[in-house]
Amino acid sequence: MGSPIPARFKCVLLGEAGVGKSSMAMRLKYDRFDPDGLPTIGAGYLTCQVNVDDVRVELEIWDTAGQERYQALTPMYYRGADIALLVFDARHPTRGTSEHEWRERLLLGAPEAVVAVALNKCDLLESVVSDRASDAALTFWTSAKSNRNVEATFTAAIRHALRVRATPPNPVLDLRHTECGTCGGCGLY
């Protein structure tokens, strides 16, 4: 019997049809790319183990369908997610649902989720200067086809989720009147 998994995270892949969500998941799990991959219907599910900073993590990946007819189903897949990976086609990042719209949706179903952005298919661009598309956020240029930054994107999101999980929650603010210690005892409340 193997050692217990110290961390388990639910990760959901979100984005329009054809942006490479399934290809990213397959590249992470099996280190392969299928140029003839079929569209996801509903959602796909797979698990993989990843080591991040000497911590063994089991990642439960929900690969959602991007076709518009399946959009009504996506909230049930991202509800309670620890990590959300928003995948966009690097050639057309503003086509379809915007990053802002996805973040708004996630606030309702997975408000604690760490959100990372993959601008996938960067191998089809003429030039990409750096691996990070933005220094301010977890945003990466990726290519599932050439295996550029796929693992790095997942690793960065997992690392951030590990930090979030290790951070104690904010203490509850005590709004009682400090002199009497009980609300109403001093007549001020």
N, C-alpha and C positions, 0 to 999 in steps of 0.2 A: 504494500500500500504506500502510495506517494505521500509526500509532505503536504500539509494543507496549503491552500492558496491564501496568501496574506491579504490580497485585495481582489475584488471582483467589481467590474464596472459595466454598466449597460451603456452601450454606444449606439447612437442612431445616425445613419447616413441619410442626409436630406438634400434634395436638389431636383432639377428638372430631368426629364427623360434624356438619355444619351450623353450625360456629362461625365460618366465614368465611375459612378458610385460602386457598382458591383465589381468593376475592374480593380478599384482600389482595395476593396475587401479581399478579393482573390489574390492580389499581389501581396498583401500583408500575410494572409494565412498560408498560401501555397507557393508564393514567389513565382507566379506565372501570370501571363497575360493571354487572353483569348480574343483575337481581333474579330471573331465572328460571334461574340457573346450575344445571347438573346436578352430581350428586355425583361426586367423583373415584373412579375405579376403579383400585385398585393405587396408582399415583402419577402425578403429572404432572411435567413438566420444562420449564423455560424459563430463558433467560439474559437478563440485562439489564445495561447498563452504568450505573454510578452514579458521580458525582463527590463525593468526601468529602474536605474539607480539601485541595483541589487535587490529589488523587490519583484517578486514573481506576481504578475497580474493576469487574471483571466478576464479577457475582454469578450463580452457578449454583444455581437454586432448585429443590429437590425438594419438591413439594407432595404430601404423603402422604394417603392415604384415611383417613378417620376411623372408618369402620364397623368394628365389632368383628371381622368375618370377615377383615379385611385387617391386623389388628394384628400378626400373626405376620410380616408382610413388612416392617414399619417398620424393624427393626434394620439391614437391608441398605441402606436409604436413608440412615439417619443415621450409619452407620459412617464415621468419618473426617471428619465435618462440622466446618467451622470455626465455623459459626454455627447455633444452633438457636433457632427462634422458636416458643415455646409459645403457642398461640392458644386462648383461652377465650371463651365467650359471657359478656359483662359482666353479663348478667342472672342467670346461673347459674354462677358461676366454680368452684363446688365439685362440679358434676355431672360424673360420669365420672372419668377418670384425673386424679389430682391433680398439681399442679406438682411436689410432692415425688417422686411416682412417676416422672414423666417425667425428672426430674433423676437419679434412681437409675439408670434405664435408660441415660441418656446417659453416665453414668460408665463403663459397660461398653463402649459402642461408639464414643463420641466424647468421651473425658475432657478434651480440650483445648478443646472447643467453648465459645464465648461463648454464654450463654443469655440470651435476652430474652423477656419475657412481654408479650403483647398481650391486653388485655381488650377484645375486639372487640364491635361492635354497641352501643357506648355511646350512639349516637343514639337508642336505644330506652329509655334510662333517663330518669327525670324530671330529674335534675341530676347534673352532674359538675363538681367544683370546679376541678380543675387537669388539665393534660395528663399529668402523671406520677402513676401510681397509687401509687407508692412511691418515696421518695427514696433508699432503700438499695439498690435493684436497678434493672436495666433493665426496668422495668415501666411500661407506658403504657396509657392509655385510648385506644382506636382505634375508628374506624368506616370500613370500606371503602366503605360506601354514601355517606357524606357527605365522605369523604376526610380525615377527621380523624386526624392523627398517623401515617398509614401510612408515608409517606416518612421522617418523623422517627424512627420505631421502627427501620426498617431502617438508617437512617443512624447512629443511636446504636450499634447492634450492630456495624456495619462499622467505625466509629471505634474501638470497643473492640478488635475483632479486629486492626485495624492496629497498635494499641499493643501487643497481645500478641505479634504477629509481630515487632515491632521490638525487643522486650525480649530480651536475650541469655538463654540458659538458665542456670539456677543452676549454679555451678561444682561439680564433683564433690568431695565431701568426702574428703580424703586421710586415711585412718585408720592409715597407717603410723606407727610410732614415730618421733618427730621427731629423736631423738638419733642413731640409726643410719641412718635413711633407708630401710631395707628391713625388711620384716616378718620377724621371726625372727632378725635379726642380733645383737640385744642380749640375746636370751634371754627377753624379756618376752612374746613372742607364741608 
